Amino acid sequence: MNETLLLDLVNSRLVSSDGVHDELADDRAAVEWLRRHGAPHGPVQVADARAVRAALVPLLRDEVPVSVLAPWIAAMRRTATLSADGLEWVDGTPPDKQVGSAVVQEWADLQNAGGRPRIRPCEADDCQHFLIDRSRANNRRWHSMETCGNREKARRHYARSKEAAA
């Protein structure tokens, strides 16, 4: 599966003043979205993607415990087969948990890398996006420097200027 599945999934539903933009709201569009991401893409996988997204978003915002991921962790099934070519891992996860289990595995890989989770919410107050911090220092704050980073820096500058003028 595509390595951006986790990040793209948690960023696939955003609420703005214009309304809700949900890339998985329409069943046909959701199947196509999963296909583009290299994920299994049938009706049960669409339901699974929606369910794991609904669990991950509040988890990434520290609103729910990690136990919300238990259904996907319990469904993970990998077995090894040995042949003349070597060891091969076979995924035996049930179809209704395949997308979620892959996303949970990606989350687990990013969770404790470098002492601070690599995937986390953008620190801008008015942003709903998440980011994966691949920087060496693991100190990236915004999902986009061009939008959120510049806005936050401008707000701080304005507040300092206003305070200095007072």
Secondary structure, DSSP 8 states (H G I E B T S, - for coil): --TTHHHHHHTSEEEETTEEEETTSSHHHHHHHHHHTTS--SHHHHHHHHHHHHHHHHHHTTSS-GGGGHHHHHH--EEEEEETTEEEEEE---GGGHHHHHHHHHHHHHHTGGGS-SEEE-S-TT---EEE--STT-----S-IIIIIHHHHHHHHHHHHHHHH-
